Amino acid sequence: MENLKTNMQPTFEGPVPGQSLTNNPDNMLPFEQTPKVSTLSDGINILFLKLTEEGRLQPLLESIEAKIPITDLVHYILFEGFRKGTWNPDLMLLLAEPAVYMLIAFAERASIDYVLYAGEEEEEEESELTEEERIEINRKFSEIIQDKIKGGKKVTSLPAEIQEKLEEFKMPEEFEEQSLMAKTEETI
């Protein structure tokens, strides 16, 4: 019983609350300094360049293929940028939607079935809507999107420049979609 009580005692090994306020101002952490990027358009461009760097996209696509939710990957990527001082917390939140769209676009180009958020599959199973209600909701949603497209409005939060780059981007060979008529190395 005594051993149990000693294991339950809190340990005070972490920093004291407010300790960072007493640190030397000359040795500030990256996220305590002025961010490198302060506009949404610059943030989206830097995010696209970071995602498409050599050796960076393939592990992301493998993670998406392993059914890791895209929102979890986006949270990790954006928090890492904040921690390194690339952007502030406000810009980090504004970059979440464009980052999700970018990863979805990469997954679709690589023909990968993705999970958008944790619990998405269970949610579909638990839905209380009938099939007719789902069809009606999808029809209304499609009408809204078509109206926006006809009005010349973009349906996505990605700038046209980034959308073009996504379409032109060459996927890693492992994830390139092959035609059914393409030659293969195997001989019959």
C-alpha positions as CSV (number, residue, x, y, z in Angstrom):
1,M,0.0,0.0,0.0
2,E,2.9,2.4,0.8
3,N,4.5,1.7,-2.5
4,L,1.2,2.6,-4.3
5,K,1.1,6.0,-2.5
6,T,4.6,6.9,-3.4
7,N,4.0,6.2,-7.1
8,M,0.9,8.5,-7.1
9,Q,2.9,11.5,-5.9
10,P,3.2,14.2,-8.6
11,T,6.7,14.8,-9.9
12,F,7.8,18.4,-10.3
13,E,10.3,17.9,-13.1
14,G,8.7,20.2,-15.7
15,P,9.3,24.0,-16.1
16,V,7.7,26.3,-13.5
17,P,4.7,28.2,-14.9
18,G,5.9,31.5,-16.3
19,Q,9.5,30.3,-16.5
20,S,9.7,31.3,-20.2
21,L,9.0,34.9,-19.3
22,T,12.3,35.0,-17.3
23,N,14.5,33.5,-20.1
24,N,17.1,35.7,-21.7
25,P,15.5,37.8,-24.5
26,D,18.6,37.2,-26.7
27,N,18.0,33.4,-26.7
28,M,14.4,33.3,-27.8
29,L,12.9,30.1,-29.2
30,P,11.9,30.3,-32.9
31,F,8.1,30.5,-32.2
32,E,8.7,33.4,-29.8
33,Q,10.3,35.5,-32.5
34,T,8.6,37.3,-35.5
35,P,7.3,34.7,-37.9
36,K,9.1,34.3,-41.3
37,V,5.7,34.4,-43.1
38,S,2.9,36.7,-42.3
39,T,0.5,36.6,-45.3
40,L,-1.9,33.8,-46.3
41,S,-0.7,33.7,-50.0
42,D,3.0,33.5,-49.0
43,G,2.1,30.8,-46.4
44,I,0.2,28.7,-49.1
45,N,3.1,29.0,-51.5
46,I,5.7,28.0,-48.9
47,L,3.5,25.1,-47.8
48,F,3.2,23.9,-51.4
49,L,7.0,24.1,-51.8
50,K,7.6,22.3,-48.5
51,L,5.2,19.5,-49.4
52,T,6.7,19.0,-52.8
53,E,10.3,19.0,-51.7
54,E,12.4,16.0,-52.7
55,G,11.8,13.1,-50.4
56,R,8.9,14.7,-48.5
57,L,5.8,13.9,-50.6
58,Q,6.4,10.1,-50.8
59,P,6.3,9.5,-47.0
60,L,3.1,11.7,-46.8
61,L,1.5,9.6,-49.5
62,E,2.5,6.4,-47.8
63,S,0.9,7.8,-44.6
64,I,-2.3,8.6,-46.4
65,E,-2.2,5.1,-48.0
66,A,-1.8,3.7,-44.5
67,K,-5.2,5.3,-43.6
68,I,-3.7,8.0,-41.3
69,P,-6.3,10.8,-41.4
70,I,-5.4,13.8,-43.6
71,T,-6.4,16.3,-40.8
72,D,-3.9,14.6,-38.5
73,L,-1.1,15.0,-41.0
74,V,-2.1,18.6,-41.6
75,H,-2.1,19.3,-37.8
76,Y,1.4,17.8,-37.6
77,I,2.8,19.8,-40.6
78,L,1.3,23.1,-39.6
79,F,2.4,22.8,-35.9
80,E,5.9,21.9,-37.0
81,G,5.9,25.2,-39.1
82,F,4.7,27.1,-36.1
83,R,7.3,25.5,-33.8
84,K,10.1,26.4,-36.3
85,G,8.9,30.0,-36.4
86,T,7.7,29.9,-40.0
87,W,4.2,31.2,-39.1
88,N,2.2,32.4,-36.1
89,P,-0.8,30.5,-34.6
90,D,-3.3,32.7,-36.5
91,L,-1.8,32.0,-39.9
92,M,-1.4,28.3,-38.9
93,L,-5.2,28.1,-38.5
94,L,-5.8,29.9,-41.8
95,L,-3.5,27.4,-43.6
96,A,-5.4,24.4,-42.4
97,E,-8.0,24.3,-45.1
98,P,-5.6,24.9,-48.0
99,A,-3.3,22.2,-46.6
100,V,-6.1,19.7,-46.5
101,Y,-7.1,20.5,-50.1
102,M,-3.4,20.0,-51.2
103,L,-3.1,16.6,-49.5
104,I,-6.5,15.5,-50.9
105,A,-5.3,16.6,-54.4
106,F,-2.1,14.7,-54.0
107,A,-4.0,11.6,-52.8
108,E,-6.4,11.7,-55.7
109,R,-3.6,12.2,-58.2
110,A,-2.0,9.1,-56.8
111,S,-5.3,7.2,-56.8
112,I,-5.2,6.7,-53.0
113,D,-8.4,6.2,-51.0
114,Y,-7.9,8.6,-48.1
115,V,-9.4,9.1,-44.7
116,L,-10.2,12.8,-44.1
117,Y,-10.6,12.7,-40.3
118,A,-10.5,10.2,-37.5
119,G,-13.8,8.5,-37.0
120,E,-15.0,9.2,-40.6
121,E,-15.8,5.6,-41.4
122,E,-17.7,5.0,-38.1
123,E,-19.7,8.1,-38.8
124,E,-20.9,6.8,-42.1
125,E,-22.0,3.5,-40.5
126,E,-23.9,5.3,-37.7
127,S,-25.8,7.7,-40.0
128,E,-29.5,7.9,-39.1
129,L,-30.4,9.3,-42.6
130,T,-32.3,7.1,-45.0
131,E,-30.9,6.6,-48.5
132,E,-33.5,9.0,-50.0
133,E,-32.5,11.7,-47.5
134,R,-28.8,11.3,-48.4
135,I,-29.6,11.5,-52.1
136,E,-31.6,14.7,-51.5
137,I,-28.9,16.3,-49.5
138,N,-26.3,15.4,-52.1
139,R,-28.5,16.8,-54.9
140,K,-28.9,20.1,-53.0
141,F,-25.2,20.3,-52.3
142,S,-24.4,19.7,-56.0
143,E,-26.9,22.5,-57.0
144,I,-25.1,24.9,-54.7
145,I,-21.7,24.0,-56.1
146,Q,-22.9,24.3,-59.7
147,D,-24.4,27.7,-58.9
148,K,-21.1,28.9,-57.5
149,I,-19.2,27.5,-60.5
150,K,-21.6,29.2,-63.0
151,G,-21.2,32.5,-61.1
152,G,-17.5,32.3,-61.7
153,K,-16.7,31.7,-58.0
154,K,-14.1,29.3,-56.9
155,V,-15.3,26.4,-54.7
156,T,-11.9,25.8,-53.1
157,S,-9.7,28.0,-50.9
158,L,-6.6,27.3,-53.0
159,P,-5.4,30.1,-55.2
160,A,-5.6,29.4,-59.0
161,E,-1.8,29.5,-59.2
162,I,-1.5,26.6,-56.7
163,Q,-4.3,24.7,-58.4
164,E,-2.3,24.9,-61.7
165,K,0.9,23.8,-59.9
166,L,-1.0,20.8,-58.4
167,E,-2.3,19.8,-61.8
168,E,1.1,20.1,-63.4
169,F,3.0,18.4,-60.5
170,K,4.7,15.1,-61.4
171,M,3.9,12.5,-58.8
172,P,6.6,10.1,-57.5
173,E,6.9,7.0,-59.8
174,E,5.6,4.7,-57.1
175,F,2.3,6.6,-57.0
176,E,1.9,7.4,-60.7
177,E,-1.3,6.1,-62.1
178,Q,-0.6,3.7,-65.0
179,S,-2.8,3.2,-68.0
180,L,-4.3,-0.2,-68.5
181,M,-2.8,-0.1,-72.0
182,A,0.7,0.9,-70.8
183,K,3.6,-1.5,-71.4
184,T,4.8,-3.4,-68.3
185,E,8.1,-4.9,-67.7
186,E,6.6,-8.3,-67.2
187,T,6.4,-10.6,-70.3
188,I,3.7,-13.1,-70.8
